[in-house]
Amino acid sequence: MQEERTPEVGKGRPRAVGGPSRPLPLTEIESGLESRLLTHVGEFDRILGGGVVQGSVVLIGGDPGIGKTTLLLQILPRLAQPPERVLYVSGEESPRQIKMRCERLGIDSEALLIYPETNLEEILKTTQTVAPAALVVDSIQTTFTSLLTSAPGSISQVQEVAAQLMFYAKRSGTPVFLIGHVTKDGAIAGPRTLEHIVDTVLYCEGEKSQAYRILRAVKNRFGSTNEIGVFEMTDAGLKEVANPSAWFLSERPQKATGSVVVASLEGTRPILIELQALVSPTSFPMPRRTANGVDGNRIALLVAVMEKRMGLNLSGQDIYVNVVGGLRIEEPALDLGIVAAVTSSLRNRPIAPTTVVFGEVGLGGEVRAVGHSEIRLREAAKLGFRRCLLPERNLEKMPPIESMELIGVAEVGQALDAVLT
């Protein structure tokens, strides 16, 4: 514990957003669409809701080396229209290091200005002189204001610096991107107030040993939340993956037991993923329940339903469930796929490779309806799937899908009889 003396700062600040100084009825407030800047990177524009809103503050977090700086260096020059310029403030790398990275990425733009500085007052003075079309601060934890005596990265410093940059963005209409460090648990370091101040919070996820990177929106005041963008890390930087379903299924084994394709939905985007399960006799008194990419508590719940409602003996079996590609899926539409994959591995009977499943499983063994079923089916039909197992309630309202057989089920027992070959 260390005591920090915080002087009084921020008195007499201008209003963060423009507008009248008196309260107005809702009917008298003018409405209009936000002005957006396109980066022409489809995945990034879509995750923000259609482009970068002028005057917005975007916070990007992720593990070290995951690609945060690479992504922003690639999109930043695209936000400047000649003779405009964009400003990249670096508090962790020297200009020479950034130059080497840009050469590797093939970035050579006179509109990109690099400014190594960590003092907030100096940064704001420079922005008044340059008047950039967009500003990047890398990172928020290394930037400090001389109005406070605490060390950079402390709670008071991070909160005050973020608030000052937010006021600058709203006054000038300049979009500001903040790069944030993360803790061991994966959350953005610093006070939770940091995520409340900004307009959009993006998390960059992925395994360094694999080529994919997933940009996930967990907060967005100008668009939908829970959207994801899929990128591939190459020698020339991050490249967007326009069809992630085909990419995630590219190495799927044919006629392998315990493998099933599930139609998932991330925000407004349907994604087909391969779900794998392995059931083997245990050599321990307590069988293992290992999950990768799905909630482990959900696996335990579904195993209990299978034992109670289907009469399967899983108490002496180790069960491993994996979402291929490293995705993290939270929605309950995976339930039916998990049950099908576990049963397929247990009975050593493969599921037809042209079959896709989705549905929520209740504690009574019933298969419940899920949302946006038509979007999921059309994505599956586009990739060549010819058979789909879905909840019976979804089938009642479903228009016919060309060249696809739809099988509605009400209980998990019916589902497994229909899906196992």
C-alpha positions in Angstrom: 0.0 0.0 0.0 1.3 3.4 -0.9 -0.3 6.7 -0.2 -0.9 9.0 -3.2 -1.7 12.7 -2.8 -3.9 13.8 -5.6 -4.2 17.5 -6.2 -7.4 19.1 -7.3 -7.4 19.1 -11.1 -10.0 19.4 -13.8 -11.9 22.4 -12.4 -13.5 24.5 -15.0 -13.2 22.0 -17.8 -15.2 22.6 -20.9 -18.1 20.3 -21.6 -17.1 17.0 -23.1 -19.6 17.1 -25.9 -20.9 20.1 -27.7 -24.4 21.4 -27.1 -26.4 24.0 -25.3 -25.8 24.9 -21.7 -29.4 24.5 -20.6 -31.6 21.4 -20.4 -33.6 20.7 -23.6 -36.7 18.5 -24.2 -35.9 15.4 -26.2 -38.2 16.7 -29.0 -36.1 19.8 -29.5 -32.8 18.1 -29.9 -31.7 17.8 -33.5 -31.0 14.2 -34.7 -28.5 13.1 -37.3 -26.2 10.4 -38.3 -22.6 10.2 -37.1 -19.9 11.2 -39.5 -17.7 8.1 -40.1 -14.3 7.6 -41.6 -13.7 4.4 -43.6 -10.4 2.5 -43.2 -11.3 0.3 -46.1 -10.4 -2.7 -43.9 -13.8 -4.5 -44.0 -13.4 -6.4 -40.8 -12.3 -3.3 -38.8 -15.0 -1.1 -40.2 -17.7 -3.6 -39.6 -16.7 -4.3 -36.0 -16.9 -0.5 -35.3 -20.4 -0.3 -36.8 -19.6 1.0 -40.3 -16.4 3.0 -39.8 -14.6 5.2 -37.3 -16.9 7.9 -35.8 -15.3 11.4 -35.7 -14.6 12.4 -32.2 -14.8 8.9 -30.8 -12.3 7.3 -28.4 -11.4 3.6 -29.1 -9.5 1.5 -26.5 -7.7 -1.6 -27.9 -6.3 -4.2 -25.4 -4.6 -7.5 -25.8 -1.6 -9.6 -24.8 1.9 -8.4 -25.6 2.9 -9.1 -29.2 -0.7 -10.0 -30.3 -0.8 -7.4 -33.0 -2.3 -4.2 -31.6 0.4 -1.8 -32.8 0.6 -3.6 -36.2 -3.1 -3.2 -36.7 -3.2 0.5 -35.9 -0.1 1.2 -38.0 -1.9 -0.4 -41.0 -5.2 1.4 -40.6 -3.9 4.8 -39.4 -2.6 6.2 -42.8 -6.0 5.2 -44.4 -7.8 7.7 -42.2 -5.9 10.7 -43.7 -7.0 12.4 -46.9 -4.3 14.6 -48.5 -3.1 17.0 -47.2 -4.2 15.7 -43.8 -1.8 13.9 -41.5 -2.2 11.4 -38.7 -0.2 11.3 -35.5 1.2 8.2 -33.7 2.4 8.9 -30.2 4.8 6.2 -29.0 5.7 5.8 -25.4 7.3 2.4 -25.6 9.2 2.2 -28.9 11.6 4.5 -30.5 11.0 6.1 -34.0 13.7 3.8 -35.4 11.9 0.7 -34.1 8.6 1.8 -35.6 10.3 2.6 -38.9 11.7 -0.9 -39.0 8.3 -2.3 -38.3 6.7 -0.2 -41.0 9.3 -1.3 -43.6 8.5 -4.9 -42.8 4.7 -4.2 -43.2 5.2 -2.2 -46.4 4.0 1.1 -45.0 5.6 4.2 -46.5 3.3 7.2 -46.0 4.3 10.8 -45.6 1.0 11.4 -43.8 2.1 9.2 -40.9 3.8 11.2 -38.2 5.7 9.5 -35.3 6.1 11.3 -32.0 7.9 9.7 -29.1 6.5 11.3 -26.0 4.8 10.3 -22.7 3.9 13.7 -21.3 0.3 14.5 -21.9 0.7 18.3 -21.9 3.4 18.0 -24.7 1.2 15.6 -26.6 -1.8 18.0 -26.5 0.5 20.9 -27.6 1.7 18.9 -30.6 -1.9 18.0 -31.6 -2.8 21.7 -31.6 0.1 22.4 -34.0 -0.4 19.4 -36.3 -4.2 19.1 -36.1 -4.1 15.4 -37.1 -7.0 13.6 -38.7 -6.5 10.8 -36.2 -4.4 10.2 -33.0 -3.0 7.0 -31.6 -1.5 6.9 -28.0 0.6 3.8 -27.4 0.1 3.2 -24.6 -2.3 4.8 -22.1 -0.4 3.2 -19.1 2.9 5.0 -20.1 1.4 8.4 -20.6 1.3 10.8 -17.6 0.2 14.3 -16.8 2.4 16.7 -14.8 -0.6 17.9 -12.8 -0.4 14.7 -10.7 2.5 13.5 -8.7 1.8 9.8 -8.9 3.8 7.5 -11.1 2.7 6.7 -14.8 0.3 3.8 -14.9 -1.2 4.5 -11.5 -5.0 4.6 -11.1 -5.2 8.4 -10.9 -2.8 8.9 -13.8 -4.6 6.5 -16.2 -8.0 8.0 -15.3 -6.9 11.6 -15.7 -5.0 11.0 -19.0 -7.9 9.2 -20.5 -10.4 11.9 -19.5 -8.2 14.6 -21.0 -7.8 12.7 -24.2 -11.6 12.2 -24.3 -12.2 15.9 -23.9 -9.7 16.6 -26.7 -11.5 14.1 -29.0 -15.0 15.6 -28.3 -13.8 19.2 -28.7 -11.8 18.7 -31.9 -13.8 15.9 -33.6 -10.6 13.9 -33.9 -10.8 10.1 -33.4 -8.4 8.9 -30.7 -7.2 5.3 -30.4 -5.7 4.2 -27.1 -3.6 1.0 -26.7 -4.0 -0.5 -23.3 -2.0 -3.2 -21.4 -3.8 -6.2 -20.0 -3.4 -8.1 -16.7 -2.6 -11.8 -16.3 -6.4 -12.4 -16.3 -6.7 -10.8 -19.7 -8.6 -7.6 -18.5 -7.3 -4.1 -19.4 -4.9 -2.9 -16.7 -6.0 0.2 -14.7 -9.3 1.3 -13.2 -12.6 0.1 -14.6 -13.4 3.8 -15.1 -11.1 3.6 -18.2 -13.5 1.4 -20.1 -16.5 3.6 -19.0 -14.8 6.8 -20.3 -14.1 5.6 -23.8 -16.7 5.0 -26.6 -15.5 1.6 -27.8 -13.5 -1.2 -26.2 -11.9 -3.8 -28.5 -10.0 -6.9 -27.4 -7.4 -8.5 -29.7 -7.3 -12.2 -29.0 -5.5 -15.3 -30.3 -2.7 -17.7 -29.7 0.8 -16.5 -30.7 1.5 -20.0 -32.0 -1.3 -19.7 -34.5 -1.9 -17.4 -37.4 -5.3 -16.1 -36.6 -6.2 -13.0 -34.6 -9.7 -12.1 -33.4 -10.8 -8.6 -32.7 -13.8 -8.6 -30.4 -15.9 -5.6 -29.5 -17.2 -5.7 -25.9 -18.5 -2.1 -25.8 -19.5 0.2 -28.7 -21.7 3.3 -28.4 -21.9 3.6 -32.1 -22.7 0.0 -33.2 -23.4 -3.5 -32.2 -21.6 -5.2 -29.4 -20.2 -8.7 -29.4 -19.1 -8.3 -33.0 -15.8 -10.0 -34.0 -13.3 -9.4 -36.8 -11.0 -12.2 -38.0 -7.5 -11.5 -39.2 -4.6 -13.6 -40.3 -1.1 -12.7 -39.1 1.4 -12.9 -42.0 4.9 -11.6 -42.7 3.3 -8.5 -44.3 1.1 -7.8 -41.3 -2.6 -8.5 -40.5 -4.8 -9.5 -43.4 -8.6 -9.7 -43.0 -10.3 -13.1 -43.4 -13.5 -12.4 -45.4 -14.9 -15.9 -44.9 -13.9 -17.1 -41.5 -16.2 -20.2 -41.7 -14.3 -21.7 -44.6 -11.0 -20.8 -42.9 -11.9 -22.5 -39.6 -13.2 -25.6 -41.4 -10.3 -25.9 -43.9 -8.5 -28.7 -42.0 -11.5 -30.6 -40.8 -11.1 -34.4 -40.9 -13.6 -36.5 -42.8 -15.6 -39.2 -41.0 -13.8 -38.8 -37.7 -15.7 -39.7 -34.6 -16.4 -36.9 -32.1 -16.3 -34.2 -34.7 -19.3 -32.0 -35.6 -19.9 -28.6 -37.3 -22.0 -26.1 -35.3 -23.6 -22.9 -36.7 -22.7 -20.2 -34.2 -23.4 -16.5 -34.2 -21.0 -13.8 -33.2 -22.9 -10.5 -33.1 -24.5 -10.3 -36.5 -22.1 -12.7 -38.2 -22.8 -16.4 -38.6 -19.7 -18.6 -38.2 -19.5 -22.3 -38.7 -17.0 -23.9 -36.3 -15.8 -27.5 -35.8 -16.4 -28.9 -32.4 -14.4 -31.9 -31.3 -15.0 -34.2 -28.3 -12.9 -37.1 -27.0 -14.3 -39.7 -24.6 -12.0 -42.3 -23.1 -12.0 -44.5 -20.0 -10.5 -42.8 -17.0 -7.6 -44.1 -14.9 -8.4 -41.8 -12.0 -11.0 -42.0 -9.3 -12.5 -38.6 -10.5 -13.0 -38.4 -14.3 -11.7 -35.3 -16.0 -13.9 -32.7 -17.7 -11.6 -30.5 -19.8 -13.0 -27.8 -22.1 -11.2 -25.5 -24.5 -13.2 -22.7 -26.0 -16.4 -23.3 -24.1 -17.5 -23.0 -20.5 -16.4 -25.9 -18.4 -19.5 -25.6 -16.2 -21.7 -26.0 -19.3 -19.9 -29.2 -20.2 -20.6 -30.6 -16.7 -24.3 -29.6 -17.0 -24.7 -31.3 -20.4 -23.0 -34.5 -19.2 -25.4 -34.7 -16.3 -28.4 -34.2 -18.7 -27.0 -37.0 -20.9 -26.6 -39.4 -18.0 -30.1 -38.6 -16.6 -32.2 -38.2 -19.7 -30.4 -40.5 -22.2 -29.2 -43.2 -19.9 -25.5 -42.9 -20.9 -22.9 -44.0 -18.5 -20.2 -41.3 -18.5 -19.2 -41.5 -14.8 -16.1 -43.6 -15.7 -15.1 -41.6 -18.8 -12.7 -38.7 -19.3 -14.3 -36.1 -21.5 -12.4 -33.5 -23.5 -14.2 -30.8 -25.6 -12.4 -28.4 -28.0 -13.4 -25.6 -30.3 -11.0 -25.8 -33.2 -9.2 -22.7 -34.1 -9.0 -21.3 -30.6 -12.3 -19.4 -30.7 -14.2 -18.7 -27.4 -17.9 -19.4 -27.9 -20.4 -18.4 -25.2 -23.8 -18.8 -26.8 -26.1 -21.8 -25.8 -26.6 -22.8 -29.5 -23.5 -25.0 -29.1 -25.3 -27.3 -26.6 -26.7 -29.7 -29.2 -23.3 -29.9 -31.0 -21.5 -30.7 -27.7 -24.0 -33.5 -26.9 -23.7 -34.9 -30.5 -19.9 -34.8 -30.4 -19.6 -36.5 -27.0 -22.1 -39.3 -28.0 -20.3 -39.8 -31.3 -17.0 -40.3 -29.6 -18.5 -42.5 -26.9 -20.3 -44.8 -29.4 -17.5 -44.6 -32.0 -19.9 -43.6 -34.7 -19.0 -40.6 -36.9 -21.4 -37.8 -37.9 -21.9 -37.2 -41.6 -19.5 -34.5 -42.8 -22.2 -32.6 -44.6 -24.3 -32.2 -41.5 -24.5 -29.1 -39.3 -26.3 -28.8 -36.0 -27.3 -26.1 -33.5 -29.7 -25.8 -30.6 -29.9 -25.2 -26.9 -30.4 -28.1 -24.5 -32.5 -27.7 -21.3 -32.2 -29.7 -18.1 -35.2 -31.8 -19.1 -33.5 -33.0 -22.2 -35.6 -30.7 -24.5 -34.0 -28.9 -27.4 -34.9 -25.2 -27.2 -35.1 -22.7 -30.1 -32.3 -20.2 -30.7 -32.3 -16.9 -32.5 -31.4 -16.0 -36.1 -31.7 -19.6 -37.4 -32.2 -18.5 -41.0 -28.9 -16.6 -41.1 -27.1 -19.7 -39.7 -28.7 -22.0 -42.3 -27.9 -19.8 -45.3 -24.2 -19.6 -44.2 -24.2 -23.4 -44.0 -25.8 -23.8 -47.4 -23.3 -21.4 -48.9 -20.4 -23.7 -47.7 -22.0 -26.9 -49.1 -23.7 -28.4 -46.1 -26.8 -30.5 -47.1 -28.3 -31.5 -43.8 -29.1 -29.5 -40.7 -30.4 -30.6 -37.3 -32.2 -27.8 -35.5 -34.8 -27.2 -32.8 -38.4 -28.1 -33.8 -39.6 -24.6 -32.9 -37.2 -23.0 -35.3 -38.3 -25.4 -38.0 -41.9 -24.2 -37.7 -41.0 -20.7 -38.8 -38.3 -21.5 -41.2 -38.7 -21.0 -45.0 -37.4 -23.8 -47.2 -33.7 -23.6 -47.9 -32.6 -24.8 -51.3 -30.7 -28.0 -51.5 -30.7 -28.5 -47.7 -32.6 -31.1 -45.6 -34.0 -29.6 -42.4 -34.6 -32.0 -39.4 -36.4 -30.6 -36.4 -36.0 -32.3 -33.1 -37.7 -31.7 -29.7 -35.5 -34.0 -27.5 -31.8 -34.9 -27.4 -32.6 -38.6 -28.0 -34.3 -37.8 -31.3 -31.4 -35.6 -32.3 -28.8 -38.4 -31.8 -30.8 -41.0 -33.7 -31.0 -38.6 -36.6 -27.4 -37.3 -36.7 -25.3 -40.5 -36.0 -24.6 -42.6 -39.1 
